[in-house]
């Protein structure tokens, strides 16, 4: 099934600091389109990289049905 692009509620997500939007720190519950990192990460302008195992990324998005 193809996406109905007129009804997509979650846009692209960029993880680097140059273009990121909706990043939150330490949220117990994420709102729509928010995302967060937990654990040991290196954050750069264009990307993020895992420094140690057992870290995670979390996001809240509207899936395409």
PDBQT receptor file of N, H, CA, C and O in Angstrom, charges set to zero:
ATOM      1  N   UNK A   1       0.841  -1.169   0.000  1.00  0.00    +0.000 N 
ATOM      2  CA  UNK A   1       0.000   0.000   0.000  1.00  0.00    +0.000 C 
ATOM      3  C   UNK A   1       0.893   1.240   0.000  1.00  0.00    +0.000 C 
ATOM      4  O   UNK A   1       1.863   1.312   0.754  1.00  0.00    +0.000 OA
ATOM      5  N   UNK A   2       0.568   2.196  -0.832  1.00  0.00    +0.000 N 
ATOM      6  H   UNK A   2      -0.220   2.138  -1.445  1.00  0.00    +0.000 HD
ATOM      7  CA  UNK A   2       1.333   3.436  -0.915  1.00  0.00    +0.000 C 
ATOM      8  C   UNK A   2       0.863   4.438   0.123  1.00  0.00    +0.000 C 
ATOM      9  O   UNK A   2      -0.289   4.409   0.556  1.00  0.00    +0.000 OA
ATOM     10  N   UNK A   3       1.755   5.315   0.512  1.00  0.00    +0.000 N 
ATOM     11  H   UNK A   3       2.691   5.339   0.161  1.00  0.00    +0.000 HD
ATOM     12  CA  UNK A   3       1.417   6.368   1.480  1.00  0.00    +0.000 C 
ATOM     13  C   UNK A   3       0.526   7.418   0.826  1.00  0.00    +0.000 C 
ATOM     14  O   UNK A   3       0.681   7.731  -0.354  1.00  0.00    +0.000 OA
ATOM     15  N   UNK A   4      -0.399   7.953   1.599  1.00  0.00    +0.000 N 
ATOM     16  H   UNK A   4      -0.525   7.699   2.558  1.00  0.00    +0.000 HD
ATOM     17  CA  UNK A   4      -1.180   9.115   1.172  1.00  0.00    +0.000 C 
ATOM     18  C   UNK A   4      -0.396  10.336   1.633  1.00  0.00    +0.000 C 
ATOM     19  O   UNK A   4      -0.565  10.785   2.767  1.00  0.00    +0.000 OA
ATOM     20  N   UNK A   5       0.459  10.880   0.771  1.00  0.00    +0.000 N 
ATOM     21  H   UNK A   5       0.596  10.515  -0.150  1.00  0.00    +0.000 HD
ATOM     22  CA  UNK A   5       1.386  11.935   1.154  1.00  0.00    +0.000 C 
ATOM     23  C   UNK A   5       0.690  13.210   1.600  1.00  0.00    +0.000 C 
ATOM     24  O   UNK A   5       1.318  14.048   2.247  1.00  0.00    +0.000 OA
ATOM     25  N   UNK A   6      -0.580  13.383   1.278  1.00  0.00    +0.000 N 
ATOM     26  H   UNK A   6      -1.090  12.702   0.752  1.00  0.00    +0.000 HD
ATOM     27  CA  UNK A   6      -1.332  14.547   1.739  1.00  0.00    +0.000 C 
ATOM     28  C   UNK A   6      -1.745  14.419   3.194  1.00  0.00    +0.000 C 
ATOM     29  O   UNK A   6      -2.148  15.403   3.815  1.00  0.00    +0.000 OA
ATOM     30  N   UNK A   7      -1.646  13.202   3.751  1.00  0.00    +0.000 N 
ATOM     31  H   UNK A   7      -1.318  12.403   3.248  1.00  0.00    +0.000 HD
ATOM     32  CA  UNK A   7      -2.108  12.958   5.120  1.00  0.00    +0.000 C 
ATOM     33  C   UNK A   7      -0.986  12.508   6.054  1.00  0.00    +0.000 C 
ATOM     34  O   UNK A   7      -1.261  12.093   7.180  1.00  0.00    +0.000 OA
ATOM     35  N   UNK A   8       0.266  12.581   5.616  1.00  0.00    +0.000 N 
ATOM     36  H   UNK A   8       0.489  12.918   4.701  1.00  0.00    +0.000 HD
ATOM     37  CA  UNK A   8       1.387  12.177   6.470  1.00  0.00    +0.000 C 
ATOM     38  C   UNK A   8       1.583  13.230   7.551  1.00  0.00    +0.000 C 
ATOM     39  O   UNK A   8       1.717  14.416   7.250  1.00  0.00    +0.000 OA
ATOM     40  N   UNK A   9       1.599  12.797   8.812  1.00  0.00    +0.000 N 
ATOM     41  H   UNK A   9       1.490  11.834   9.057  1.00  0.00    +0.000 HD
ATOM     42  CA  UNK A   9       1.702  13.727   9.932  1.00  0.00    +0.000 C 
ATOM     43  C   UNK A   9       3.105  13.773  10.535  1.00  0.00    +0.000 C 
ATOM     44  O   UNK A   9       3.400  14.664  11.330  1.00  0.00    +0.000 OA
ATOM     45  N   UNK A  10       3.960  12.843  10.176  1.00  0.00    +0.000 N 
ATOM     46  H   UNK A  10       3.720  12.119   9.529  1.00  0.00    +0.000 HD
ATOM     47  CA  UNK A  10       5.328  12.807  10.683  1.00  0.00    +0.000 C 
ATOM     48  C   UNK A  10       6.287  12.974   9.517  1.00  0.00    +0.000 C 
ATOM     49  O   UNK A  10       6.295  12.176   8.580  1.00  0.00    +0.000 OA
ATOM     50  N   UNK A  11       7.093  14.019   9.589  1.00  0.00    +0.000 N 
ATOM     51  H   UNK A  11       7.087  14.668  10.350  1.00  0.00    +0.000 HD
ATOM     52  CA  UNK A  11       8.037  14.296   8.514  1.00  0.00    +0.000 C 
ATOM     53  C   UNK A  11       9.352  13.569   8.704  1.00  0.00    +0.000 C 
ATOM     54  O   UNK A  11       9.474  12.683   9.549  1.00  0.00    +0.000 OA
ATOM     55  N   UNK A  12      10.329  13.956   7.909  1.00  0.00    +0.000 N 
ATOM     56  H   UNK A  12      10.229  14.676   7.222  1.00  0.00    +0.000 HD
ATOM     57  CA  UNK A  12      11.662  13.379   8.035  1.00  0.00    +0.000 C 
ATOM     58  C   UNK A  12      12.297  13.814   9.349  1.00  0.00    +0.000 C 
ATOM     59  O   UNK A  12      11.968  14.866   9.896  1.00  0.00    +0.000 OA
ATOM     60  N   UNK A  13      13.205  12.993   9.841  1.00  0.00    +0.000 N 
ATOM     61  H   UNK A  13      13.473  12.138   9.397  1.00  0.00    +0.000 HD
ATOM     62  CA  UNK A  13      13.930  13.316  11.060  1.00  0.00    +0.000 C 
ATOM     63  C   UNK A  13      15.424  13.300  10.759  1.00  0.00    +0.000 C 
ATOM     64  O   UNK A  13      15.945  12.324  10.220  1.00  0.00    +0.000 OA
ATOM     65  N   UNK A  14      16.105  14.379  11.106  1.00  0.00    +0.000 N 
ATOM     66  H   UNK A  14      15.682  15.172  11.543  1.00  0.00    +0.000 HD
ATOM     67  CA  UNK A  14      17.554  14.475  10.956  1.00  0.00    +0.000 C 
ATOM     68  C   UNK A  14      18.173  14.411  12.338  1.00  0.00    +0.000 C 
ATOM     69  O   UNK A  14      17.739  15.115  13.250  1.00  0.00    +0.000 OA
ATOM     70  N   UNK A  15      19.181  13.574  12.497  1.00  0.00    +0.000 N 
ATOM     71  H   UNK A  15      19.534  13.002  11.756  1.00  0.00    +0.000 HD
ATOM     72  CA  UNK A  15      19.748  13.358  13.821  1.00  0.00    +0.000 C 
ATOM     73  C   UNK A  15      20.905  14.280  14.155  1.00  0.00    +0.000 C 
ATOM     74  O   UNK A  15      21.212  14.451  15.335  1.00  0.00    +0.000 OA
ATOM     75  N   UNK A  16      21.549  14.871  13.191  1.00  0.00    +0.000 N 
ATOM     76  H   UNK A  16      21.300  14.732  12.232  1.00  0.00    +0.000 HD
ATOM     77  CA  UNK A  16      22.640  15.798  13.467  1.00  0.00    +0.000 C 
ATOM     78  C   UNK A  16      22.112  17.142  13.948  1.00  0.00    +0.000 C 
ATOM     79  O   UNK A  16      20.969  17.496  13.662  1.00  0.00    +0.000 OA
ATOM     80  N   UNK A  17      22.926  17.887  14.669  1.00  0.00    +0.000 N 
ATOM     81  H   UNK A  17      23.855  17.599  14.902  1.00  0.00    +0.000 HD
ATOM     82  CA  UNK A  17      22.485  19.149  15.273  1.00  0.00    +0.000 C 
ATOM     83  C   UNK A  17      22.203  20.245  14.257  1.00  0.00    +0.000 C 
ATOM     84  O   UNK A  17      21.503  21.204  14.580  1.00  0.00    +0.000 OA
ATOM     85  N   UNK A  18      22.727  20.134  13.035  1.00  0.00    +0.000 N 
ATOM     86  H   UNK A  18      23.296  19.355  12.772  1.00  0.00    +0.000 HD
ATOM     87  CA  UNK A  18      22.491  21.171  12.025  1.00  0.00    +0.000 C 
ATOM     88  C   UNK A  18      21.023  21.282  11.618  1.00  0.00    +0.000 C 
ATOM     89  O   UNK A  18      20.535  22.384  11.369  1.00  0.00    +0.000 OA
ATOM     90  N   UNK A  19      20.313  20.147  11.548  1.00  0.00    +0.000 N 
ATOM     91  H   UNK A  19      20.710  19.251  11.750  1.00  0.00    +0.000 HD
ATOM     92  CA  UNK A  19      18.951  20.170  11.020  1.00  0.00    +0.000 C 
ATOM     93  C   UNK A  19      17.914  19.540  11.941  1.00  0.00    +0.000 C 
ATOM     94  O   UNK A  19      16.741  19.476  11.572  1.00  0.00    +0.000 OA
ATOM     95  N   UNK A  20      18.291  19.085  13.094  1.00  0.00    +0.000 N 
ATOM     96  H   UNK A  20      19.244  19.137  13.394  1.00  0.00    +0.000 HD
ATOM     97  CA  UNK A  20      17.345  18.355  13.931  1.00  0.00    +0.000 C 
ATOM     98  C   UNK A  20      16.186  19.226  14.388  1.00  0.00    +0.000 C 
ATOM     99  O   UNK A  20      16.337  20.429  14.602  1.00  0.00    +0.000 OA
ATOM    100  N   UNK A  21      15.034  18.599  14.530  1.00  0.00    +0.000 N 
ATOM    101  H   UNK A  21      14.911  17.622  14.356  1.00  0.00    +0.000 HD
ATOM    102  CA  UNK A  21      13.843  19.246  15.069  1.00  0.00    +0.000 C 
ATOM    103  C   UNK A  21      13.175  18.282  16.033  1.00  0.00    +0.000 C 
ATOM    104  O   UNK A  21      13.265  17.066  15.861  1.00  0.00    +0.000 OA
ATOM    105  N   UNK A  22      12.522  18.801  17.020  1.00  0.00    +0.000 N 
ATOM    106  H   UNK A  22      12.449  19.788  17.160  1.00  0.00    +0.000 HD
ATOM    107  CA  UNK A  22      11.696  18.023  17.951  1.00  0.00    +0.000 C 
ATOM    108  C   UNK A  22      12.500  17.090  18.853  1.00  0.00    +0.000 C 
ATOM    109  O   UNK A  22      11.951  16.115  19.367  1.00  0.00    +0.000 OA
ATOM    110  N   UNK A  23      13.789  17.365  19.057  1.00  0.00    +0.000 N 
ATOM    111  H   UNK A  23      14.236  18.157  18.640  1.00  0.00    +0.000 HD
ATOM    112  CA  UNK A  23      14.585  16.569  19.991  1.00  0.00    +0.000 C 
ATOM    113  C   UNK A  23      14.258  17.013  21.414  1.00  0.00    +0.000 C 
ATOM    114  O   UNK A  23      14.186  18.210  21.693  1.00  0.00    +0.000 OA
ATOM    115  N   UNK A  24      14.061  16.050  22.313  1.00  0.00    +0.000 N 
ATOM    116  H   UNK A  24      14.120  15.078  22.087  1.00  0.00    +0.000 HD
ATOM    117  CA  UNK A  24      13.812  16.355  23.718  1.00  0.00    +0.000 C 
ATOM    118  C   UNK A  24      14.785  15.570  24.584  1.00  0.00    +0.000 C 
ATOM    119  O   UNK A  24      15.192  14.462  24.234  1.00  0.00    +0.000 OA
ATOM    120  N   UNK A  25      15.150  16.149  25.707  1.00  0.00    +0.000 N 
ATOM    121  H   UNK A  25      14.820  17.049  25.991  1.00  0.00    +0.000 HD
ATOM    122  CA  UNK A  25      16.042  15.474  26.654  1.00  0.00    +0.000 C 
ATOM    123  C   UNK A  25      15.240  14.993  27.852  1.00  0.00    +0.000 C 
ATOM    124  O   UNK A  25      14.482  15.755  28.454  1.00  0.00    +0.000 OA
ATOM    125  N   UNK A  26      15.412  13.742  28.187  1.00  0.00    +0.000 N 
ATOM    126  H   UNK A  26      16.028  13.123  27.698  1.00  0.00    +0.000 HD
ATOM    127  CA  UNK A  26      14.860  13.207  29.421  1.00  0.00    +0.000 C 
ATOM    128  C   UNK A  26      13.348  13.189  29.530  1.00  0.00    +0.000 C 
ATOM    129  O   UNK A  26      12.820  13.296  30.636  1.00  0.00    +0.000 OA
ATOM    130  N   UNK A  27      12.639  13.058  28.432  1.00  0.00    +0.000 N 
ATOM    131  H   UNK A  27      13.068  12.971  27.533  1.00  0.00    +0.000 HD
ATOM    132  CA  UNK A  27      11.176  13.013  28.492  1.00  0.00    +0.000 C 
ATOM    133  C   UNK A  27      10.711  11.626  28.919  1.00  0.00    +0.000 C 
ATOM    134  O   UNK A  27      11.166  10.614  28.385  1.00  0.00    +0.000 OA
ATOM    135  N   UNK A  28       9.807  11.590  29.880  1.00  0.00    +0.000 N 
ATOM    136  H   UNK A  28       9.438  12.412  30.314  1.00  0.00    +0.000 HD
ATOM    137  CA  UNK A  28       9.240  10.315  30.306  1.00  0.00    +0.000 C 
ATOM    138  C   UNK A  28       8.302   9.762  29.233  1.00  0.00    +0.000 C 
ATOM    139  O   UNK A  28       8.189   8.549  29.060  1.00  0.00    +0.000 OA
ATOM    140  N   UNK A  29       7.644  10.651  28.528  1.00  0.00    +0.000 N 
ATOM    141  H   UNK A  29       7.736  11.637  28.668  1.00  0.00    +0.000 HD
ATOM    142  CA  UNK A  29       6.722  10.262  27.458  1.00  0.00    +0.000 C 
ATOM    143  C   UNK A  29       6.888  11.242  26.297  1.00  0.00    +0.000 C 
ATOM    144  O   UNK A  29       6.846  12.457  26.493  1.00  0.00    +0.000 OA
ATOM    145  N   UNK A  30       7.073  10.715  25.101  1.00  0.00    +0.000 N 
ATOM    146  H   UNK A  30       7.107   9.728  24.942  1.00  0.00    +0.000 HD
ATOM    147  CA  UNK A  30       7.265  11.555  23.930  1.00  0.00    +0.000 C 
ATOM    148  C   UNK A  30       5.931  11.952  23.316  1.00  0.00    +0.000 C 
ATOM    149  O   UNK A  30       5.006  11.144  23.246  1.00  0.00    +0.000 OA
ATOM    150  N   UNK A  31       5.838  13.203  22.870  1.00  0.00    +0.000 N 
ATOM    151  H   UNK A  31       6.590  13.859  22.927  1.00  0.00    +0.000 HD
ATOM    152  CA  UNK A  31       4.681  13.669  22.114  1.00  0.00    +0.000 C 
ATOM    153  C   UNK A  31       4.912  13.335  20.647  1.00  0.00    +0.000 C 
ATOM    154  O   UNK A  31       6.020  12.966  20.258  1.00  0.00    +0.000 OA
ATOM    155  N   UNK A  32       3.866  13.465  19.832  1.00  0.00    +0.000 N 
ATOM    156  H   UNK A  32       2.966  13.765  20.148  1.00  0.00    +0.000 HD
ATOM    157  CA  UNK A  32       3.958  13.169  18.410  1.00  0.00    +0.000 C 
ATOM    158  C   UNK A  32       5.125  13.914  17.771  1.00  0.00    +0.000 C 
ATOM    159  O   UNK A  32       5.272  15.124  17.946  1.00  0.00    +0.000 OA
ATOM    160  N   UNK A  33       5.944  13.191  17.037  1.00  0.00    +0.000 N 
ATOM    161  H   UNK A  33       5.825  12.208  16.895  1.00  0.00    +0.000 HD
ATOM    162  CA  UNK A  33       7.100  13.681  16.281  1.00  0.00    +0.000 C 
ATOM    163  C   UNK A  33       8.310  14.044  17.142  1.00  0.00    +0.000 C 
ATOM    164  O   UNK A  33       9.310  14.519  16.603  1.00  0.00    +0.000 OA
ATOM    165  N   UNK A  34       8.257  13.841  18.440  1.00  0.00    +0.000 N 
ATOM    166  H   UNK A  34       7.446  13.455  18.878  1.00  0.00    +0.000 HD
ATOM    167  CA  UNK A  34       9.438  14.073  19.276  1.00  0.00    +0.000 C 
ATOM    168  C   UNK A  34      10.317  12.831  19.252  1.00  0.00    +0.000 C 
ATOM    169  O   UNK A  34       9.853  11.722  18.987  1.00  0.00    +0.000 OA
ATOM    170  N   UNK A  35      11.598  13.045  19.534  1.00  0.00    +0.000 N 
ATOM    171  H   UNK A  35      11.975  13.946  19.749  1.00  0.00    +0.000 HD
ATOM    172  CA  UNK A  35      12.525  11.923  19.635  1.00  0.00    +0.000 C 
ATOM    173  C   UNK A  35      13.576  12.231  20.686  1.00  0.00    +0.000 C 
ATOM    174  O   UNK A  35      13.783  13.387  21.052  1.00  0.00    +0.000 OA
ATOM    175  N   UNK A  36      14.238  11.184  21.170  1.00  0.00    +0.000 N 
ATOM    176  H   UNK A  36      14.070  10.244  20.873  1.00  0.00    +0.000 HD
ATOM    177  CA  UNK A  36      15.246  11.346  22.207  1.00  0.00    +0.000 C 
ATOM    178  C   UNK A  36      16.298  10.252  22.091  1.00  0.00    +0.000 C 
ATOM    179  O   UNK A  36      16.093   9.240  21.420  1.00  0.00    +0.000 OA
ATOM    180  N   UNK A  37      17.414  10.470  22.746  1.00  0.00    +0.000 N 
ATOM    181  H   UNK A  37      17.581  11.291  23.290  1.00  0.00    +0.000 HD
ATOM    182  CA  UNK A  37      18.490   9.483  22.834  1.00  0.00    +0.000 C 
ATOM    183  C   UNK A  37      18.718   9.147  24.295  1.00  0.00    +0.000 C 
ATOM    184  O   UNK A  37      18.639  10.022  25.158  1.00  0.00    +0.000 OA
ATOM    185  N   UNK A  38      19.001   7.890  24.573  1.00  0.00    +0.000 N 
ATOM    186  H   UNK A  38      19.066   7.180  23.871  1.00  0.00    +0.000 HD
ATOM    187  CA  UNK A  38      19.341   7.458  25.930  1.00  0.00    +0.000 C 
ATOM    188  C   UNK A  38      20.638   6.662  25.855  1.00  0.00    +0.000 C 
ATOM    189  O   UNK A  38      20.818   5.846  24.950  1.00  0.00    +0.000 OA
ATOM    190  N   UNK A  39      21.522   6.892  26.782  1.00  0.00    +0.000 N 
ATOM    191  H   UNK A  39      21.376   7.554  27.517  1.00  0.00    +0.000 HD
ATOM    192  CA  UNK A  39      22.801   6.198  26.775  1.00  0.00    +0.000 C 
ATOM    193  C   UNK A  39      23.925   7.114  26.332  1.00  0.00    +0.000 C 
ATOM    194  O   UNK A  39      23.804   8.338  26.380  1.00  0.00    +0.000 OA
ATOM    195  N   UNK A  40      25.017   6.508  25.901  1.00  0.00    +0.000 N 
ATOM    196  H   UNK A  40      25.116   5.514  25.862  1.00  0.00    +0.000 HD
ATOM    197  CA  UNK A  40      26.237   7.240  25.556  1.00  0.00    +0.000 C 
ATOM    198  C   UNK A  40      26.339   7.426  24.044  1.00  0.00    +0.000 C 
ATOM    199  O   UNK A  40      26.650   6.483  23.317  1.00  0.00    +0.000 OA
ATOM    200  N   UNK A  41      26.074   8.652  23.573  1.00  0.00    +0.000 N 
ATOM    201  H   UNK A  41      25.821   9.419  24.164  1.00  0.00    +0.000 HD
ATOM    202  CA  UNK A  41      26.091   8.989  22.151  1.00  0.00    +0.000 C 
ATOM    203  C   UNK A  41      27.053  10.140  21.897  1.00  0.00    +0.000 C 
ATOM    204  O   UNK A  41      27.258  10.987  22.767  1.00  0.00    +0.000 OA
ATOM    205  N   UNK A  42      27.644  10.172  20.706  1.00  0.00    +0.000 N 
ATOM    206  H   UNK A  42      27.477   9.484  19.999  1.00  0.00    +0.000 HD
ATOM    207  CA  UNK A  42      28.407  11.322  20.242  1.00  0.00    +0.000 C 
ATOM    208  C   UNK A  42      27.505  12.047  19.242  1.00  0.00    +0.000 C 
ATOM    209  O   UNK A  42      27.075  11.462  18.248  1.00  0.00    +0.000 OA
ATOM    210  N   UNK A  43      27.227  13.302  19.507  1.00  0.00    +0.000 N 
ATOM    211  H   UNK A  43      27.576  13.777  20.314  1.00  0.00    +0.000 HD
ATOM    212  CA  UNK A  43      26.340  14.079  18.646  1.00  0.00    +0.000 C 
ATOM    213  C   UNK A  43      27.162  15.051  17.825  1.00  0.00    +0.000 C 
ATOM    214  O   UNK A  43      27.919  15.853  18.372  1.00  0.00    +0.000 OA
ATOM    215  N   UNK A  44      27.014  14.981  16.511  1.00  0.00    +0.000 N 
ATOM    216  H   UNK A  44      26.400  14.329  16.066  1.00  0.00    +0.000 HD
ATOM    217  CA  UNK A  44      27.730  15.875  15.616  1.00  0.00    +0.000 C 
ATOM    218  C   UNK A  44      26.778  16.723  14.795  1.00  0.00    +0.000 C 
ATOM    219  O   UNK A  44      25.560  16.627  14.948  1.00  0.00    +0.000 OA
ATOM    220  N   UNK A  45      27.331  17.548  13.930  1.00  0.00    +0.000 N 
ATOM    221  H   UNK A  45      28.320  17.626  13.807  1.00  0.00    +0.000 HD
ATOM    222  CA  UNK A  45      26.517  18.433  13.096  1.00  0.00    +0.000 C 
ATOM    223  C   UNK A  45      25.643  17.676  12.105  1.00  0.00    +0.000 C 
ATOM    224  O   UNK A  45      24.527  18.106  11.815  1.00  0.00    +0.000 OA
ATOM    225  N   UNK A  46      26.128  16.570  11.589  1.00  0.00    +0.000 N 
ATOM    226  H   UNK A  46      27.035  16.221  11.824  1.00  0.00    +0.000 HD
ATOM    227  CA  UNK A  46      25.419  15.834  10.539  1.00  0.00    +0.000 C 
ATOM    228  C   UNK A  46      24.889  14.476  10.978  1.00  0.00    +0.000 C 
ATOM    229  O   UNK A  46      24.112  13.864  10.245  1.00  0.00    +0.000 OA
ATOM    230  N   UNK A  47      25.283  13.984  12.152  1.00  0.00    +0.000 N 
ATOM    231  H   UNK A  47      25.914  14.481  12.748  1.00  0.00    +0.000 HD
ATOM    232  CA  UNK A  47      24.897  12.626  12.560  1.00  0.00    +0.000 C 
ATOM    233  C   UNK A  47      25.089  12.434  14.057  1.00  0.00    +0.000 C 
ATOM    234  O   UNK A  47      25.681  13.273  14.736  1.00  0.00    +0.000 OA
ATOM    235  N   UNK A  48      24.584  11.326  14.553  1.00  0.00    +0.000 N 
ATOM    236  H   UNK A  48      24.103  10.644  14.001  1.00  0.00    +0.000 HD
ATOM    237  CA  UNK A  48      24.886  10.884  15.907  1.00  0.00    +0.000 C 
ATOM    238  C   UNK A  48      25.498   9.494  15.792  1.00  0.00    +0.000 C 
ATOM    239  O   UNK A  48      25.184   8.744  14.868  1.00  0.00    +0.000 OA
ATOM    240  N   UNK A  49      26.367   9.155  16.730  1.00  0.00    +0.000 N 
ATOM    241  H   UNK A  49      26.622   9.764  17.481  1.00  0.00    +0.000 HD
ATOM    242  CA  UNK A  49      27.031   7.856  16.708  1.00  0.00    +0.000 C 
ATOM    243  C   UNK A  49      27.023   7.263  18.109  1.00  0.00    +0.000 C 
ATOM    244  O   UNK A  49      27.245   7.965  19.096  1.00  0.00    +0.000 OA
ATOM    245  N   UNK A  50      26.771   5.991  18.181  1.00  0.00    +0.000 N 
ATOM    246  H   UNK A  50      26.592   5.420  17.379  1.00  0.00    +0.000 HD
ATOM    247  CA  UNK A  50      26.743   5.258  19.442  1.00  0.00    +0.000 C 
ATOM    248  C   UNK A  50      28.165   5.097  19.976  1.00  0.00    +0.000 C 
ATOM    249  O   UNK A  50      29.050   4.635  19.256  1.00  0.00    +0.000 OA
ATOM    250  N   UNK A  51      28.386   5.473  21.227  1.00  0.00    +0.000 N 
ATOM    251  H   UNK A  51      27.667   5.849  21.812  1.00  0.00    +0.000 HD
ATOM    252  CA  UNK A  51      29.701   5.313  21.846  1.00  0.00    +0.000 C 
ATOM    253  C   UNK A  51      29.834   3.991  22.589  1.00  0.00    +0.000 C 
ATOM    254  O   UNK A  51      30.906   3.387  22.587  1.00  0.00    +0.000 OA
ATOM    255  N   UNK A  52      28.762   3.535  23.224  1.00  0.00    +0.000 N 
ATOM    256  H   UNK A  52      27.890   4.026  23.226  1.00  0.00    +0.000 HD
ATOM    257  CA  UNK A  52      28.794   2.303  24.009  1.00  0.00    +0.000 C 
ATOM    258  C   UNK A  52      27.526   1.504  23.750  1.00  0.00    +0.000 C 
ATOM    259  O   UNK A  52      26.492   2.075  23.403  1.00  0.00    +0.000 OA
ATOM    260  N   UNK A  53      27.595   0.178  23.918  1.00  0.00    +0.000 N 
ATOM    261  H   UNK A  53      28.435  -0.286  24.200  1.00  0.00    +0.000 HD
ATOM    262  CA  UNK A  53      26.397  -0.646  23.735  1.00  0.00    +0.000 C 
ATOM    263  C   UNK A  53      25.295  -0.272  24.734  1.00  0.00    +0.000 C 
ATOM    264  O   UNK A  53      25.529   0.441  25.710  1.00  0.00    +0.000 OA
ATOM    265  N   UNK A  54      24.120  -0.765  24.463  1.00  0.00    +0.000 N 
ATOM    266  H   UNK A  54      23.930  -1.344  23.670  1.00  0.00    +0.000 HD
ATOM    267  CA  UNK A  54      22.943  -0.613  25.329  1.00  0.00    +0.000 C 
ATOM    268  C   UNK A  54      22.377   0.803  25.364  1.00  0.00    +0.000 C 
ATOM    269  O   UNK A  54      21.649   1.149  26.294  1.00  0.00    +0.000 OA
ATOM    270  N   UNK A  55      22.690   1.606  24.391  1.00  0.00    +0.000 N 
ATOM    271  H   UNK A  55      23.281   1.324  23.635  1.00  0.00    +0.000 HD
ATOM    272  CA  UNK A  55      22.048   2.908  24.245  1.00  0.00    +0.000 C 
ATOM    273  C   UNK A  55      20.832   2.712  23.340  1.00  0.00    +0.000 C 
ATOM    274  O   UNK A  55      20.694   1.678  22.687  1.00  0.00    +0.000 OA
ATOM    275  N   UNK A  56      19.952   3.720  23.309  1.00  0.00    +0.000 N 
ATOM    276  H   UNK A  56      20.065   4.560  23.839  1.00  0.00    +0.000 HD
ATOM    277  CA  UNK A  56      18.783   3.578  22.445  1.00  0.00    +0.000 C 
ATOM    278  C   UNK A  56      18.312   4.938  21.951  1.00  0.00    +0.000 C 
ATOM    279  O   UNK A  56      18.601   5.977  22.545  1.00  0.00    +0.000 OA
ATOM    280  N   UNK A  57      17.589   4.897  20.863  1.00  0.00    +0.000 N 
ATOM    281  H   UNK A  57      17.354   4.053  20.381  1.00  0.00    +0.000 HD
ATOM    282  CA  UNK A  57      16.897   6.075  20.366  1.00  0.00    +0.000 C 
ATOM    283  C   UNK A  57      15.411   5.753  20.383  1.00  0.00    +0.000 C 
ATOM    284  O   UNK A  57      15.014   4.610  20.155  1.00  0.00    +0.000 OA
ATOM    285  N   UNK A  58      14.596   6.756  20.650  1.00  0.00    +0.000 N 
ATOM    286  H   UNK A  58      14.918   7.685  20.835  1.00  0.00    +0.000 HD
ATOM    287  CA  UNK A  58      13.149   6.568  20.690  1.00  0.00    +0.000 C 
ATOM    288  C   UNK A  58      12.485   7.707  19.943  1.00  0.00    +0.000 C 
ATOM    289  O   UNK A  58      12.955   8.844  19.967  1.00  0.00    +0.000 OA
ATOM    290  N   UNK A  59      11.386   7.385  19.281  1.00  0.00    +0.000 N 
ATOM    291  H   UNK A  59      11.004   6.461  19.261  1.00  0.00    +0.000 HD
ATOM    292  CA  UNK A  59      10.623   8.411  18.565  1.00  0.00    +0.000 C 
ATOM    293  C   UNK A  59       9.134   8.111  18.667  1.00  0.00    +0.000 C 
ATOM    294  O   UNK A  59       8.729   6.969  18.887  1.00  0.00    +0.000 OA
ATOM    295  N   UNK A  60       8.341   9.135  18.507  1.00  0.00    +0.000 N 
ATOM    296  H   UNK A  60       8.670  10.062  18.328  1.00  0.00    +0.000 HD
ATOM    297  CA  UNK A  60       6.897   8.992  18.464  1.00  0.00    +0.000 C 
ATOM    298  C   UNK A  60       6.443   9.528  17.112  1.00  0.00    +0.000 C 
ATOM    299  O   UNK A  60       6.631  10.709  16.823  1.00  0.00    +0.000 OA
ATOM    300  N   UNK A  61       5.855   8.683  16.288  1.00  0.00    +0.000 N 
ATOM    301  H   UNK A  61       5.703   7.723  16.522  1.00  0.00    +0.000 HD
ATOM    302  CA  UNK A  61       5.478   9.094  14.943  1.00  0.00    +0.000 C 
ATOM    303  C   UNK A  61       4.156   8.489  14.550  1.00  0.00    +0.000 C 
ATOM    304  O   UNK A  61       3.680   7.542  15.177  1.00  0.00    +0.000 OA
ATOM    305  N   UNK A  62       3.560   9.043  13.502  1.00  0.00    +0.000 N 
ATOM    306  H   UNK A  62       3.947   9.812  12.993  1.00  0.00    +0.000 HD
ATOM    307  CA  UNK A  62       2.346   8.495  12.935  1.00  0.00    +0.000 C 
ATOM    308  C   UNK A  62       2.749   7.546  11.812  1.00  0.00    +0.000 C 
ATOM    309  O   UNK A  62       3.340   7.986  10.827  1.00  0.00    +0.000 OA
ATOM    310  N   UNK A  63       2.444   6.255  11.935  1.00  0.00    +0.000 N 
ATOM    311  H   UNK A  63       1.964   5.898  12.735  1.00  0.00    +0.000 HD
ATOM    312  CA  UNK A  63       2.816   5.324  10.891  1.00  0.00    +0.000 C 
ATOM    313  C   UNK A  63       1.981   5.530   9.633  1.00  0.00    +0.000 C 
ATOM    314  O   UNK A  63       0.844   5.996   9.694  1.00  0.00    +0.000 OA
ATOM    315  N   UNK A  64       2.559   5.179   8.504  1.00  0.00    +0.000 N 
ATOM    316  H   UNK A  64       3.484   4.801   8.454  1.00  0.00    +0.000 HD
ATOM    317  CA  UNK A  64       1.832   5.217   7.239  1.00  0.00    +0.000 C 
ATOM    318  C   UNK A  64       1.075   3.913   7.125  1.00  0.00    +0.000 C 
ATOM    319  O   UNK A  64       1.668   2.837   7.198  1.00  0.00    +0.000 OA
ATOM    320  N   UNK A  65      -0.208   3.999   6.949  1.00  0.00    +0.000 N 
ATOM    321  H   UNK A  65      -0.690   4.873   6.890  1.00  0.00    +0.000 HD
ATOM    322  CA  UNK A  65      -1.038   2.790   6.879  1.00  0.00    +0.000 C 
ATOM    323  C   UNK A  65      -1.453   2.508   5.453  1.00  0.00    +0.000 C 
ATOM    324  O   UNK A  65      -2.156   1.530   5.197  1.00  0.00    +0.000 OA
TER     325      UNK A  65
